Amino acid sequence: MDELDFETLAVRAGCYRTAEGEHSEAIFPTSSFVFESAAHAAARFSGDEPGNIYSRFTNPTVRGFEQRLAALEGGESCVATSSGMSAILSTCLALLKTGDHVVSSQSVFGTTRVLFQNYLQRFGVGVDFVPLGDLDAWEAAIRPETKLLFLETPSNPLTEIVNIAAVSELAHAHDCQLIVDNCFCTPALQQPLKLGADIVIHSATKYLDGQGRCMGGAVVGNAETVGKEVYGFLRTAGPTLSPFNAWVFLKGLETLSLRMKAHSVNAQELAGWLETHPRVERVYYPGLESHPQHELAASQMTGYGGIVSFEVVGGQEAGWQVVDATQMISITANLGDTKTTITHPATTTHGRLTPEERAEAGISDGLIRISVGLESVADIQADLERGLDSL
């Protein structure tokens, strides 16, 4: 498997056939597994013998998804979870204790920020937020008790980019681990572990699925940190991915490379059109030469992804007017779907932040986020034109 190309791994890794000889991967919708004897059960529970025990932490379908995603990210181990947020929570609770400290980018998903500042800090874990691209700010925020650095690149929703290798070097110089949320790019476009990151986080709900069908998450890294520490938390606490959802994600991974290329092509065309539109004040997309980190994005990504954000003059009223005028595009905060989706971040994905926190993260009231799907770009443009022309 180590010698196979990405596209082959996406189809073949983590595939095990039962005695029935099925070609497509099997779903194992079972809560438990039987043993040959009491001694056999004891050997499984003690870890002396590998194998299935209980689907909270051992299930063949889930294991297939974990092994396939680990192969695609270039990691030694993967732990699948019930959602992207449970992947972040599981990682933090497995690796942190009271008195520890985390440095996070300001430019993260709104719920991630709420998790860090409302809940981790409740249990005595300190958190500081810094501008994503300011390496001096990252270094200044690190304390002796800092254990984790956390970031998204590209960020949600402004598609900011940071030099993963540089932040990784900084983290390791201070004996910290770097966690990268790779949801927007997926391993088809960006592989943070190869750039020095220690852990990769996914909301499998998004592009790994690709059709908005199931909830799930994943943590990818080395055998010690992820394979033992994060897995140990999952085994005990149980934020478990269902076998059916794991099977859906397995099938989604088979077309991941094709879909991410197509999303990137459509998003590039849409972003270029929006940039020339007279009623659009600014467009955020790494594939545009106007993007402040365009060259950096080109150096560490093989494509620019499917997320395009743009600002219109007129604040929330104008933003809502554009959103409400669409007839084909789905008004939903989810992303990574074959169907194009649209949302107003200030009142949805980042609505639980204070106005000051949104301003700090660059989330204006006139900002609109598009997850560009696989429809005709001309049809997507026509749908957006309705709202833009009404401003």
N, C-alpha and C positions, 0 to 999 in steps of 0.2 A: 504493500500500500504506500510506503514512503516514496516510491519511485513514480507513482501515478500523478497525472496532471490534476489540477483543481476540478475541472469539469467531470473527470472520471471518478474522483473521490466523492463528489456530490451525488453520484448515482450509485456507487458501489460500496463505499465505506459503511461499516456498521450494519451490514446485511447478513443475516443468519437464517438458514432454512431449517425448518423442522423436518421430521421424518415424513411429513406429507408431501414435501417437495414443491412447495409453493414458490412462484417466481416473485410476486410482490411480497414485501415484508408483512409478516403476520401481526395482528393485534392480539395482545394477551390481556383481556378484560377480566382479570382475576385479582382478588384481594390477597390471596395467600397461595402457598405452594406446599405440596406434600413431600414427605421424606420416606426413605426406605425403612428406617428404624429410628428408635430413640437416639442411638449413637450417631446416626447420620444427621439428625436434627441438631444435636449438640455440637457437632463439628461445624455445621453451617453457622450457627449462632455465635460460636466462639471465634469464627474467622479462620479456623484451621483448614477448612475446605471452602473454596469459592463456590458461589451458586446462588440461586434465588431463595429468598426467605419470606419476604412480605412486601407487597407492592408500594408501601410507603417509601421504601428506599432501594428495592431491587425488583425491577420488572424488565423483561427482555425487550419490549418495544421501546421503553424509555431509554434503556441502555443503548439500543441501536442509534437513536437520535443523538445521544450524548457522544458516542464514538464518532459518528459522522461529522458533527459540528467541531469536535476537537481536532479531527483530521483537517478540516477546512481552515481552521484558525491557526494550525500549527502548534497546538497545545498538547500536553501529556494527558490531561484529564478534563472532564466536563461534568458539571452537576446541573441537571435540569430542574426547574422549579415551576411553580404554578402561575407565575407572572413575572414581568420584568422587574417590578418593584420588589417582589419577594426575592429575586436574585440579588438585588442590592442589599436588602435587609439581611438576608442569610449571610452574605459576605461580611458585612459589618459586625453582626453579632458573633460570627465565628472567629473573627480576627481582633476584635477590640474588647477592652474592659474599661471599667470606671477609671478615670484619670487620663486615658489616652486622648489623642487629638487627631483631627482630620482637617486637611486643607482641601477645599473644593473650589472649582471654578464658579463664578457668579452665573455663567451661562449654562445652566443645566435645566432640565425639565422641571416645571414648577413643583410637582409632587416630590421629586427627589430633594429639592431644597426644603420643603416642608418636613420630610422625613428626617433630614439632618438636623434642622434647627428646632423643631418642635418635639421630636421623640428621642433622637440620640442624645441630645443635650439633657433631656430629662433623666437619663441614666448615667449622667456624669461624664459623657464624652464631649469634649470641646470641639467646635467646628468654626473655622474661619473661611470666608469666601473672598476670592481674589479675581481680578480680570484674567480671562483665559489666556491671552497672549502675552501677558506681562511677566516674564521670567524673574525679574527682580522682585516683583510682588510675591510670587510663589516662594522664592527663597526667604524673603523677609518674614513670611507667615509661618515658616517651619520652626517648631520648638523641639526641645529634647524629647518631649513626650509624643511628638507627631509620629503616627504609624502608617497612615494612608494618605495618598494624594488621589483625588478623584476628578475626572473630567469627561466631557463629551466633545468629540471632534469628528465631524462638524457639529456645532452646537444647535440646540433647539430653542427658538426657531430661526435665529439669525445666521446660521451656517458659518459661524466663526471657526477658524482653523488654528490649531496650535501645533508646534513642532514636537511630536511625540517623543522622538529620540532625545531632544534637549531636556524635556521635563523628566523623562526616565533617568537620564544621567544625574539630574539634580536630586531626584528622589533617592537614588541609590547612594549618592554621596552623603546623604543624611540618614542612611539605614532605614528608609521608608519603602513602601511598595506603591507602585503606580497602578491605578485601576482606570481603564478606559471603557466608556460606554460606546460600543461600536454599532449601535442600532441603525443609524442613518446609512452607513456604508455597507455593513456586513463584510465578511471576509472576501466576498467577490470583488470588492473595490479597495479594501484596506485591511491590513493584518498587523494590528498593534503589537502583538507579541514579538514579531520579527523586528520591530522598531525599538524594542527594549521594555515595553510594558510588562507587568507581572500578571495582571488579571484582565480579562475581557468580559464585559457584561452585555447581555442581549435581552431585549424584549422580543421574544420569538413571535409574539403577537403581531409584530409589524412585518418586515420584509422576509423573514425566514419562512413564515407562513405564506404571505404574499397575496392572500385573497380574503383577509379579514374574517377568518372562520373560528379561530380558537385563541384562548389565552395561554401564555406560557413564557418562561424565561430561562436563562442559562448563564452559568459562570464557567469560564474556561481559563485554565492556567496549568501550573505544574502539578505533579503527583502528590507533593507534600502539602502545599497550601490548599489547593482545591480538592485533590483526591482524598485527603485525610481530614483537614480542618473544616472546610465548607461541607463536605459530604457528611462528616460527623454531626454537624448542626442539622442538616436535612434529615438524617436518620432519626434524630431525637425530637426535633420540633415539628417536622412533617409538612413543610410548604411544598407538597408533592405535585409533580406533573402527572396528569392522567394518561394512561396508555393510549386512549383514542387520540388525544391532542398530540402526543408524541408521534403517532403514526401520520397525522396530518402534516406535522412539521417535517418528518422524514421525506414525504412526497414533495413538500414545498422546496426542500433543499435541492431536489433533482433539477429544478429549473431556475435556481437562484442566479446563476451566472447570466443566463439569457435574459431574465427579467431585469436585473440590475443594469445591464447594458441598455436595454430598451427604455427603462425609466430615465437613465442619464441622457439619452438622445432626446427624448421628449422634453425633459426639463430644460435642457440647454436651449432648445428652440423656443420654448415658452418664455424663459427668462430674457432671451434676446428681444423678443417681441415686447414684453412688458417694459424693458428698459427704454424703448423708443416711444412708449405711449405717453401722450401729453398729460394725462391725469394721474400718472404714477410718479411719485416723488423720488423713490429709491427702490432698487431691487437688490436682494441678497441671494447670491448663488455663486458658489466657488468656481464654477466654470466660466464666469464672466471675467474679462480682463480688468474690469472696474472693481472687482472684489479685492479688498486689501491683502488677502493672503492667497491670491490666485496661484502664484508661483510655488508657494509652499504646498498647496493642495495638489498641484501637478506632480510634485516630487514624491509625495507619500501616498497618493491615491491613484488608482488606475482608471477611475471614472469619478464624476462629481455628484452622483446620486440624484434622487428624485424630489428633493425638497427645495421649493422656491418660496421665499417670503418677499413681500413688497409693502411699501407704505403709500397711503393715499392722503392727500390733504383733507382735513375736515374731522380728524379724530374718530371717536367711536361711532358717531352718527354716520359718517361717510363709510367707515369700514363695514358696519352692519348693512348699509345700503348695497354695497357691492356683493356681500355674502348673500343677502336675501334675494337679489335679482337673478341669481343663478337658477337654472332649470334642470340641467343635466348633472352638474357636479354635486356630489353628496356633501351636505353640511354635517360634518362629524369631526370630532377631534382625533379620531384614529388616523393612522398613516401607514404607508407601505402596502397599499392595496392596489390591485389591478385597476380599480375604479378611482378616478381622481377625487380627492376630498379637499374641503376648504374649511378653515376655522379662523376665529378672531382670538388670538392668544391671550390678549389682556383680560378677556372675560371668560375664557375657558381653561386652557392648559395652564395658564399662569394667573388665573383669577384669584387664587387663594393667597397670592403675595400681596403685600402692601403696595400702594402707589410708589412709595420710595424704593422698595425692592425691585419693582418692575422697571423703574427709571434707571436704577443701578445696573440692571441686566440689559438695558436698551430696548425694552418692550414698550413701544409707544401705543397710544390708543388707536392710531391709524394703521397699525400693522396687521397684515393678513398673511396666513400661511397656507400654501398649496402643497399637497402631496400629489405630484403629477403621476397619473396612472398610465395605462397603455391604450387609451382611446386615441382617436385621431387628434393631433395637436390643433388642427384647424377647428375642430368642434369644441375643444377646450377653450381656445381663444374666443370663439364666438359667444360662448356662454359667459365668459368674464366680461366681454365687451358690453353686454347688456347693463351690467352694474356700473362699469366705468363710464359709459356714455351718459348715465343718468346723474353723474356728479355735477 
